[in-house]
């Protein structure tokens, strides 16, 4: 369970960072779509929350079992 939480926490963290990058890129383009940037920001928020959740479970010791 510990390896699973570390893996998912790291992968969702990387996914969050990449979507933040794509959000900034989409907003910086003159012809960028605001709807697309909003979707990217939403995915970044959800993946960031899942990453934090995995790391908190790991820190709480839920992986002992």
PDB file with SEQRES, HELIX, SHEET and CRYST1 records, atoms N, CA, C and O in Angstrom:
SEQRES   1 A   65  UNK UNK UNK UNK UNK UNK UNK UNK UNK UNK UNK UNK UNK          
SEQRES   2 A   65  UNK UNK UNK UNK UNK UNK UNK UNK UNK UNK UNK UNK UNK          
SEQRES   3 A   65  UNK UNK UNK UNK UNK UNK UNK UNK UNK UNK UNK UNK UNK          
SEQRES   4 A   65  UNK UNK UNK UNK UNK UNK UNK UNK UNK UNK UNK UNK UNK          
SEQRES   5 A   65  UNK UNK UNK UNK UNK UNK UNK UNK UNK UNK UNK UNK UNK          
HELIX    1 AA1 UNK A    2  UNK A   28  1                                  27    
HELIX    2 AA2 UNK A   34  UNK A   60  1                                  27    
HELIX    3 AA3 UNK A   62  UNK A   64  5                                   3    
CRYST1    1.000    1.000    1.000  90.00  90.00  90.00 P 1           1          
ATOM      1  N   UNK A   1       0.822  -1.185   0.000  1.00  0.00           N  
ATOM      2  CA  UNK A   1       0.000   0.000   0.000  1.00  0.00           C  
ATOM      3  C   UNK A   1       0.872   1.258   0.000  1.00  0.00           C  
ATOM      4  O   UNK A   1       0.512   2.269  -0.603  1.00  0.00           O  
ATOM      5  N   UNK A   2       2.011   1.190   0.674  1.00  0.00           N  
ATOM      6  CA  UNK A   2       2.900   2.353   0.729  1.00  0.00           C  
ATOM      7  C   UNK A   2       3.425   2.705  -0.663  1.00  0.00           C  
ATOM      8  O   UNK A   2       3.441   3.875  -1.045  1.00  0.00           O  
ATOM      9  N   UNK A   3       3.847   1.709  -1.408  1.00  0.00           N  
ATOM     10  CA  UNK A   3       4.361   1.953  -2.764  1.00  0.00           C  
ATOM     11  C   UNK A   3       3.274   2.521  -3.658  1.00  0.00           C  
ATOM     12  O   UNK A   3       3.552   3.373  -4.503  1.00  0.00           O  
ATOM     13  N   UNK A   4       2.045   2.063  -3.487  1.00  0.00           N  
ATOM     14  CA  UNK A   4       0.935   2.573  -4.275  1.00  0.00           C  
ATOM     15  C   UNK A   4       0.704   4.053  -3.991  1.00  0.00           C  
ATOM     16  O   UNK A   4       0.515   4.838  -4.920  1.00  0.00           O  
ATOM     17  N   UNK A   5       0.716   4.442  -2.719  1.00  0.00           N  
ATOM     18  CA  UNK A   5       0.482   5.838  -2.364  1.00  0.00           C  
ATOM     19  C   UNK A   5       1.611   6.742  -2.856  1.00  0.00           C  
ATOM     20  O   UNK A   5       1.357   7.861  -3.303  1.00  0.00           O  
ATOM     21  N   UNK A   6       2.837   6.273  -2.779  1.00  0.00           N  
ATOM     22  CA  UNK A   6       3.961   7.066  -3.278  1.00  0.00           C  
ATOM     23  C   UNK A   6       3.846   7.230  -4.793  1.00  0.00           C  
ATOM     24  O   UNK A   6       4.061   8.321  -5.322  1.00  0.00           O  
ATOM     25  N   UNK A   7       3.511   6.151  -5.481  1.00  0.00           N  
ATOM     26  CA  UNK A   7       3.400   6.199  -6.938  1.00  0.00           C  
ATOM     27  C   UNK A   7       2.265   7.119  -7.380  1.00  0.00           C  
ATOM     28  O   UNK A   7       2.458   7.977  -8.241  1.00  0.00           O  
ATOM     29  N   UNK A   8       1.091   6.944  -6.795  1.00  0.00           N  
ATOM     30  CA  UNK A   8      -0.035   7.781  -7.208  1.00  0.00           C  
ATOM     31  C   UNK A   8       0.177   9.236  -6.798  1.00  0.00           C  
ATOM     32  O   UNK A   8      -0.190  10.141  -7.548  1.00  0.00           O  
ATOM     33  N   UNK A   9       0.756   9.480  -5.636  1.00  0.00           N  
ATOM     34  CA  UNK A   9       1.035  10.848  -5.221  1.00  0.00           C  
ATOM     35  C   UNK A   9       1.992  11.539  -6.171  1.00  0.00           C  
ATOM     36  O   UNK A   9       1.795  12.702  -6.524  1.00  0.00           O  
ATOM     37  N   UNK A  10       3.028  10.825  -6.586  1.00  0.00           N  
ATOM     38  CA  UNK A  10       4.005  11.407  -7.510  1.00  0.00           C  
ATOM     39  C   UNK A  10       3.409  11.609  -8.903  1.00  0.00           C  
ATOM     40  O   UNK A  10       3.619  12.654  -9.519  1.00  0.00           O  
ATOM     41  N   UNK A  11       2.670  10.623  -9.402  1.00  0.00           N  
ATOM     42  CA  UNK A  11       2.091  10.746 -10.748  1.00  0.00           C  
ATOM     43  C   UNK A  11       1.040  11.854 -10.817  1.00  0.00           C  
ATOM     44  O   UNK A  11       1.024  12.632 -11.771  1.00  0.00           O  
ATOM     45  N   UNK A  12       0.174  11.931  -9.829  1.00  0.00           N  
ATOM     46  CA  UNK A  12      -0.815  13.008  -9.835  1.00  0.00           C  
ATOM     47  C   UNK A  12      -0.149  14.361  -9.638  1.00  0.00           C  
ATOM     48  O   UNK A  12      -0.633  15.361 -10.168  1.00  0.00           O  
ATOM     49  N   UNK A  13       0.947  14.419  -8.890  1.00  0.00           N  
ATOM     50  CA  UNK A  13       1.687  15.664  -8.748  1.00  0.00           C  
ATOM     51  C   UNK A  13       2.291  16.120 -10.068  1.00  0.00           C  
ATOM     52  O   UNK A  13       2.228  17.300 -10.414  1.00  0.00           O  
ATOM     53  N   UNK A  14       2.875  15.182 -10.802  1.00  0.00           N  
ATOM     54  CA  UNK A  14       3.423  15.511 -12.117  1.00  0.00           C  
ATOM     55  C   UNK A  14       2.327  15.922 -13.090  1.00  0.00           C  
ATOM     56  O   UNK A  14       2.514  16.840 -13.888  1.00  0.00           O  
ATOM     57  N   UNK A  15       1.205  15.255 -13.028  1.00  0.00           N  
ATOM     58  CA  UNK A  15       0.076  15.609 -13.881  1.00  0.00           C  
ATOM     59  C   UNK A  15      -0.412  17.021 -13.563  1.00  0.00           C  
ATOM     60  O   UNK A  15      -0.741  17.786 -14.470  1.00  0.00           O  
ATOM     61  N   UNK A  16      -0.457  17.362 -12.293  1.00  0.00           N  
ATOM     62  CA  UNK A  16      -0.878  18.698 -11.881  1.00  0.00           C  
ATOM     63  C   UNK A  16       0.080  19.762 -12.408  1.00  0.00           C  
ATOM     64  O   UNK A  16      -0.353  20.782 -12.944  1.00  0.00           O  
ATOM     65  N   UNK A  17       1.370  19.525 -12.258  1.00  0.00           N  
ATOM     66  CA  UNK A  17       2.361  20.499 -12.726  1.00  0.00           C  
ATOM     67  C   UNK A  17       2.278  20.668 -14.245  1.00  0.00           C  
ATOM     68  O   UNK A  17       2.360  21.788 -14.749  1.00  0.00           O  
ATOM     69  N   UNK A  18       2.117  19.570 -14.967  1.00  0.00           N  
ATOM     70  CA  UNK A  18       2.040  19.681 -16.425  1.00  0.00           C  
ATOM     71  C   UNK A  18       0.786  20.434 -16.865  1.00  0.00           C  
ATOM     72  O   UNK A  18       0.838  21.204 -17.825  1.00  0.00           O  
ATOM     73  N   UNK A  19      -0.332  20.227 -16.185  1.00  0.00           N  
ATOM     74  CA  UNK A  19      -1.548  20.944 -16.558  1.00  0.00           C  
ATOM     75  C   UNK A  19      -1.483  22.419 -16.171  1.00  0.00           C  
ATOM     76  O   UNK A  19      -2.071  23.258 -16.853  1.00  0.00           O  
ATOM     77  N   UNK A  20      -0.789  22.746 -15.105  1.00  0.00           N  
ATOM     78  CA  UNK A  20      -0.567  24.156 -14.780  1.00  0.00           C  
ATOM     79  C   UNK A  20       0.262  24.806 -15.876  1.00  0.00           C  
ATOM     80  O   UNK A  20      -0.021  25.931 -16.287  1.00  0.00           O  
ATOM     81  N   UNK A  21       1.270  24.115 -16.343  1.00  0.00           N  
ATOM     82  CA  UNK A  21       2.100  24.630 -17.437  1.00  0.00           C  
ATOM     83  C   UNK A  21       1.262  24.868 -18.698  1.00  0.00           C  
ATOM     84  O   UNK A  21       1.378  25.917 -19.332  1.00  0.00           O  
ATOM     85  N   UNK A  22       0.422  23.896 -19.061  1.00  0.00           N  
ATOM     86  CA  UNK A  22      -0.403  24.039 -20.257  1.00  0.00           C  
ATOM     87  C   UNK A  22      -1.454  25.137 -20.088  1.00  0.00           C  
ATOM     88  O   UNK A  22      -1.824  25.792 -21.062  1.00  0.00           O  
ATOM     89  N   UNK A  23      -1.935  25.342 -18.862  1.00  0.00           N  
ATOM     90  CA  UNK A  23      -2.873  26.432 -18.607  1.00  0.00           C  
ATOM     91  C   UNK A  23      -2.209  27.770 -18.852  1.00  0.00           C  
ATOM     92  O   UNK A  23      -2.788  28.646 -19.494  1.00  0.00           O  
ATOM     93  N   UNK A  24      -0.997  27.934 -18.346  1.00  0.00           N  
ATOM     94  CA  UNK A  24      -0.260  29.187 -18.548  1.00  0.00           C  
ATOM     95  C   UNK A  24       0.022  29.389 -20.033  1.00  0.00           C  
ATOM     96  O   UNK A  24      -0.102  30.504 -20.541  1.00  0.00           O  
ATOM     97  N   UNK A  25       0.395  28.334 -20.725  1.00  0.00           N  
ATOM     98  CA  UNK A  25       0.655  28.436 -22.164  1.00  0.00           C  
ATOM     99  C   UNK A  25      -0.609  28.838 -22.926  1.00  0.00           C  
ATOM    100  O   UNK A  25      -0.552  29.684 -23.819  1.00  0.00           O  
ATOM    101  N   UNK A  26      -1.732  28.246 -22.583  1.00  0.00           N  
ATOM    102  CA  UNK A  26      -2.980  28.546 -23.287  1.00  0.00           C  
ATOM    103  C   UNK A  26      -3.425  29.982 -23.026  1.00  0.00           C  
ATOM    104  O   UNK A  26      -3.957  30.638 -23.922  1.00  0.00           O  
ATOM    105  N   UNK A  27      -3.216  30.469 -21.820  1.00  0.00           N  
ATOM    106  CA  UNK A  27      -3.614  31.839 -21.505  1.00  0.00           C  
ATOM    107  C   UNK A  27      -2.679  32.866 -22.119  1.00  0.00           C  
ATOM    108  O   UNK A  27      -3.087  33.996 -22.386  1.00  0.00           O  
ATOM    109  N   UNK A  28      -1.425  32.483 -22.346  1.00  0.00           N  
ATOM    110  CA  UNK A  28      -0.466  33.440 -22.884  1.00  0.00           C  
ATOM    111  C   UNK A  28      -0.585  33.604 -24.399  1.00  0.00           C  
ATOM    112  O   UNK A  28      -0.109  34.595 -24.953  1.00  0.00           O  
ATOM    113  N   UNK A  29      -1.205  32.656 -25.058  1.00  0.00           N  
ATOM    114  CA  UNK A  29      -1.374  32.764 -26.513  1.00  0.00           C  
ATOM    115  C   UNK A  29      -2.498  33.748 -26.817  1.00  0.00           C  
ATOM    116  O   UNK A  29      -3.535  33.749 -26.153  1.00  0.00           O  
ATOM    117  N   UNK A  30      -2.281  34.576 -27.819  1.00  0.00           N  
ATOM    118  CA  UNK A  30      -3.267  35.597 -28.172  1.00  0.00           C  
ATOM    119  C   UNK A  30      -4.567  34.975 -28.680  1.00  0.00           C  
ATOM    120  O   UNK A  30      -5.644  35.525 -28.455  1.00  0.00           O  
ATOM    121  N   UNK A  31      -4.475  33.854 -29.350  1.00  0.00           N  
ATOM    122  CA  UNK A  31      -5.657  33.212 -29.904  1.00  0.00           C  
ATOM    123  C   UNK A  31      -6.101  32.008 -29.079  1.00  0.00           C  
ATOM    124  O   UNK A  31      -6.904  31.198 -29.542  1.00  0.00           O  
ATOM    125  N   UNK A  32      -5.583  31.890 -27.868  1.00  0.00           N  
ATOM    126  CA  UNK A  32      -5.924  30.762 -27.012  1.00  0.00           C  
ATOM    127  C   UNK A  32      -7.372  30.798 -26.555  1.00  0.00           C  
ATOM    128  O   UNK A  32      -7.946  31.869 -26.358  1.00  0.00           O  
ATOM    129  N   UNK A  33      -7.940  29.656 -26.393  1.00  0.00           N  
ATOM    130  CA  UNK A  33      -9.322  29.544 -25.975  1.00  0.00           C  
ATOM    131  C   UNK A  33      -9.409  29.576 -24.458  1.00  0.00           C  
ATOM    132  O   UNK A  33      -8.713  28.821 -23.780  1.00  0.00           O  
ATOM    133  N   UNK A  34     -10.252  30.437 -23.926  1.00  0.00           N  
ATOM    134  CA  UNK A  34     -10.443  30.522 -22.477  1.00  0.00           C  
ATOM    135  C   UNK A  34     -11.102  29.254 -21.939  1.00  0.00           C  
ATOM    136  O   UNK A  34     -10.827  28.840 -20.813  1.00  0.00           O  
ATOM    137  N   UNK A  35     -11.970  28.638 -22.738  1.00  0.00           N  
ATOM    138  CA  UNK A  35     -12.616  27.406 -22.307  1.00  0.00           C  
ATOM    139  C   UNK A  35     -11.609  26.279 -22.137  1.00  0.00           C  
ATOM    140  O   UNK A  35     -11.688  25.500 -21.187  1.00  0.00           O  
ATOM    141  N   UNK A  36     -10.664  26.201 -23.063  1.00  0.00           N  
ATOM    142  CA  UNK A  36      -9.623  25.179 -22.971  1.00  0.00           C  
ATOM    143  C   UNK A  36      -8.752  25.416 -21.740  1.00  0.00           C  
ATOM    144  O   UNK A  36      -8.404  24.471 -21.032  1.00  0.00           O  
ATOM    145  N   UNK A  37      -8.402  26.673 -21.487  1.00  0.00           N  
ATOM    146  CA  UNK A  37      -7.581  26.996 -20.318  1.00  0.00           C  
ATOM    147  C   UNK A  37      -8.340  26.688 -19.035  1.00  0.00           C  
ATOM    148  O   UNK A  37      -7.745  26.242 -18.054  1.00  0.00           O  
ATOM    149  N   UNK A  38      -9.642  26.920 -19.035  1.00  0.00           N  
ATOM    150  CA  UNK A  38     -10.454  26.599 -17.861  1.00  0.00           C  
ATOM    151  C   UNK A  38     -10.497  25.106 -17.595  1.00  0.00           C  
ATOM    152  O   UNK A  38     -10.442  24.673 -16.444  1.00  0.00           O  
ATOM    153  N   UNK A  39     -10.596  24.321 -18.656  1.00  0.00           N  
ATOM    154  CA  UNK A  39     -10.587  22.870 -18.512  1.00  0.00           C  
ATOM    155  C   UNK A  39      -9.235  22.389 -17.992  1.00  0.00           C  
ATOM    156  O   UNK A  39      -9.176  21.522 -17.120  1.00  0.00           O  
ATOM    157  N   UNK A  40      -8.162  22.945 -18.518  1.00  0.00           N  
ATOM    158  CA  UNK A  40      -6.821  22.587 -18.051  1.00  0.00           C  
ATOM    159  C   UNK A  40      -6.655  22.936 -16.566  1.00  0.00           C  
ATOM    160  O   UNK A  40      -6.078  22.164 -15.801  1.00  0.00           O  
ATOM    161  N   UNK A  41      -7.161  24.095 -16.174  1.00  0.00           N  
ATOM    162  CA  UNK A  41      -7.065  24.507 -14.773  1.00  0.00           C  
ATOM    163  C   UNK A  41      -7.875  23.577 -13.876  1.00  0.00           C  
ATOM    164  O   UNK A  41      -7.448  23.263 -12.764  1.00  0.00           O  
ATOM    165  N   UNK A  42      -9.034  23.135 -14.346  1.00  0.00           N  
ATOM    166  CA  UNK A  42      -9.855  22.207 -13.571  1.00  0.00           C  
ATOM    167  C   UNK A  42      -9.146  20.868 -13.390  1.00  0.00           C  
ATOM    168  O   UNK A  42      -9.142  20.309 -12.294  1.00  0.00           O  
ATOM    169  N   UNK A  43      -8.554  20.358 -14.453  1.00  0.00           N  
ATOM    170  CA  UNK A  43      -7.825  19.086 -14.363  1.00  0.00           C  
ATOM    171  C   UNK A  43      -6.623  19.234 -13.430  1.00  0.00           C  
ATOM    172  O   UNK A  43      -6.307  18.309 -12.682  1.00  0.00           O  
ATOM    173  N   UNK A  44      -5.955  20.379 -13.465  1.00  0.00           N  
ATOM    174  CA  UNK A  44      -4.832  20.629 -12.563  1.00  0.00           C  
ATOM    175  C   UNK A  44      -5.299  20.644 -11.115  1.00  0.00           C  
ATOM    176  O   UNK A  44      -4.623  20.107 -10.237  1.00  0.00           O  
ATOM    177  N   UNK A  45      -6.443  21.252 -10.864  1.00  0.00           N  
ATOM    178  CA  UNK A  45      -6.981  21.313  -9.508  1.00  0.00           C  
ATOM    179  C   UNK A  45      -7.331  19.923  -8.983  1.00  0.00           C  
ATOM    180  O   UNK A  45      -7.002  19.583  -7.847  1.00  0.00           O  
ATOM    181  N   UNK A  46      -7.992  19.130  -9.804  1.00  0.00           N  
ATOM    182  CA  UNK A  46      -8.398  17.785  -9.385  1.00  0.00           C  
ATOM    183  C   UNK A  46      -7.174  16.890  -9.171  1.00  0.00           C  
ATOM    184  O   UNK A  46      -7.100  16.173  -8.173  1.00  0.00           O  
ATOM    185  N   UNK A  47      -6.225  16.926 -10.092  1.00  0.00           N  
ATOM    186  CA  UNK A  47      -5.040  16.075  -9.930  1.00  0.00           C  
ATOM    187  C   UNK A  47      -4.191  16.539  -8.750  1.00  0.00           C  
ATOM    188  O   UNK A  47      -3.585  15.711  -8.069  1.00  0.00           O  
ATOM    189  N   UNK A  48      -4.136  17.831  -8.499  1.00  0.00           N  
ATOM    190  CA  UNK A  48      -3.423  18.325  -7.318  1.00  0.00           C  
ATOM    191  C   UNK A  48      -4.077  17.855  -6.031  1.00  0.00           C  
ATOM    192  O   UNK A  48      -3.392  17.478  -5.080  1.00  0.00           O  
ATOM    193  N   UNK A  49      -5.402  17.878  -6.001  1.00  0.00           N  
ATOM    194  CA  UNK A  49      -6.121  17.405  -4.814  1.00  0.00           C  
ATOM    195  C   UNK A  49      -5.896  15.913  -4.583  1.00  0.00           C  
ATOM    196  O   UNK A  49      -5.728  15.483  -3.442  1.00  0.00           O  
ATOM    197  N   UNK A  50      -5.891  15.130  -5.646  1.00  0.00           N  
ATOM    198  CA  UNK A  50      -5.642  13.692  -5.508  1.00  0.00           C  
ATOM    199  C   UNK A  50      -4.214  13.416  -5.048  1.00  0.00           C  
ATOM    200  O   UNK A  50      -3.977  12.489  -4.273  1.00  0.00           O  
ATOM    201  N   UNK A  51      -3.272  14.212  -5.522  1.00  0.00           N  
ATOM    202  CA  UNK A  51      -1.890  14.053  -5.095  1.00  0.00           C  
ATOM    203  C   UNK A  51      -1.737  14.375  -3.607  1.00  0.00           C  
ATOM    204  O   UNK A  51      -1.088  13.636  -2.867  1.00  0.00           O  
ATOM    205  N   UNK A  52      -2.333  15.470  -3.185  1.00  0.00           N  
ATOM    206  CA  UNK A  52      -2.264  15.846  -1.765  1.00  0.00           C  
ATOM    207  C   UNK A  52      -2.932  14.789  -0.902  1.00  0.00           C  
ATOM    208  O   UNK A  52      -2.436  14.458   0.175  1.00  0.00           O  
ATOM    209  N   UNK A  53      -4.046  14.262  -1.365  1.00  0.00           N  
ATOM    210  CA  UNK A  53      -4.749  13.222  -0.625  1.00  0.00           C  
ATOM    211  C   UNK A  53      -3.867  11.986  -0.445  1.00  0.00           C  
ATOM    212  O   UNK A  53      -3.820  11.416   0.645  1.00  0.00           O  
ATOM    213  N   UNK A  54      -3.174  11.571  -1.496  1.00  0.00           N  
ATOM    214  CA  UNK A  54      -2.291  10.401  -1.408  1.00  0.00           C  
ATOM    215  C   UNK A  54      -1.145  10.647  -0.432  1.00  0.00           C  
ATOM    216  O   UNK A  54      -0.822   9.774   0.374  1.00  0.00           O  
ATOM    217  N   UNK A  55      -0.527  11.829  -0.496  1.00  0.00           N  
ATOM    218  CA  UNK A  55       0.586  12.120   0.410  1.00  0.00           C  
ATOM    219  C   UNK A  55       0.122  12.233   1.860  1.00  0.00           C  
ATOM    220  O   UNK A  55       0.851  11.847   2.774  1.00  0.00           O  
ATOM    221  N   UNK A  56      -1.088  12.761   2.080  1.00  0.00           N  
ATOM    222  CA  UNK A  56      -1.604  12.855   3.448  1.00  0.00           C  
ATOM    223  C   UNK A  56      -1.896  11.470   4.013  1.00  0.00           C  
ATOM    224  O   UNK A  56      -1.625  11.205   5.184  1.00  0.00           O  
ATOM    225  N   UNK A  57      -2.449  10.586   3.184  1.00  0.00           N  
ATOM    226  CA  UNK A  57      -2.678   9.215   3.637  1.00  0.00           C  
ATOM    227  C   UNK A  57      -1.370   8.520   3.986  1.00  0.00           C  
ATOM    228  O   UNK A  57      -1.290   7.780   4.966  1.00  0.00           O  
ATOM    229  N   UNK A  58      -0.369   8.760   3.193  1.00  0.00           N  
ATOM    230  CA  UNK A  58       0.941   8.167   3.452  1.00  0.00           C  
ATOM    231  C   UNK A  58       1.534   8.700   4.754  1.00  0.00           C  
ATOM    232  O   UNK A  58       2.097   7.943   5.545  1.00  0.00           O  
ATOM    233  N   UNK A  59       1.403  10.006   4.969  1.00  0.00           N  
ATOM    234  CA  UNK A  59       1.953  10.613   6.183  1.00  0.00           C  
ATOM    235  C   UNK A  59       1.187  10.185   7.432  1.00  0.00           C  
ATOM    236  O   UNK A  59       1.763  10.080   8.514  1.00  0.00           O  
ATOM    237  N   UNK A  60      -0.100   9.941   7.279  1.00  0.00           N  
ATOM    238  CA  UNK A  60      -0.914   9.526   8.425  1.00  0.00           C  
ATOM    239  C   UNK A  60      -0.647   8.094   8.835  1.00  0.00           C  
ATOM    240  O   UNK A  60      -1.041   7.679   9.924  1.00  0.00           O  
ATOM    241  N   UNK A  61      -0.002   7.354   8.004  1.00  0.00           N  
ATOM    242  CA  UNK A  61       0.317   5.968   8.340  1.00  0.00           C  
ATOM    243  C   UNK A  61      -0.763   4.984   7.923  1.00  0.00           C  
ATOM    244  O   UNK A  61      -0.837   3.880   8.463  1.00  0.00           O  
ATOM    245  N   UNK A  62      -1.588   5.364   6.983  1.00  0.00           N  
ATOM    246  CA  UNK A  62      -2.631   4.466   6.514  1.00  0.00           C  
ATOM    247  C   UNK A  62      -2.056   3.325   5.709  1.00  0.00           C  
ATOM    248  O   UNK A  62      -2.762   2.365   5.399  1.00  0.00           O  
ATOM    249  N   UNK A  63      -0.785   3.416   5.367  1.00  0.00           N  
ATOM    250  CA  UNK A  63      -0.161   2.393   4.533  1.00  0.00           C  
ATOM    251  C   UNK A  63       0.456   1.272   5.355  1.00  0.00           C  
ATOM    252  O   UNK A  63       1.140   0.415   4.796  1.00  0.00           O  
ATOM    253  N   UNK A  64       0.241   1.254   6.643  1.00  0.00           N  
ATOM    254  CA  UNK A  64       0.848   0.224   7.485  1.00  0.00           C  
ATOM    255  C   UNK A  64       0.247  -1.155   7.240  1.00  0.00           C  
ATOM    256  O   UNK A  64       0.922  -2.172   7.400  1.00  0.00           O  
ATOM    257  N   UNK A  65      -1.004  -1.182   6.857  1.00  0.00           N  
ATOM    258  CA  UNK A  65      -1.704  -2.475   6.721  1.00  0.00           C  
ATOM    259  C   UNK A  65      -1.268  -3.224   5.487  1.00  0.00           C  
ATOM    260  O   UNK A  65      -1.758  -4.323   5.227  1.00  0.00           O  
TER     261      UNK A  65                                                      
END                                                                             
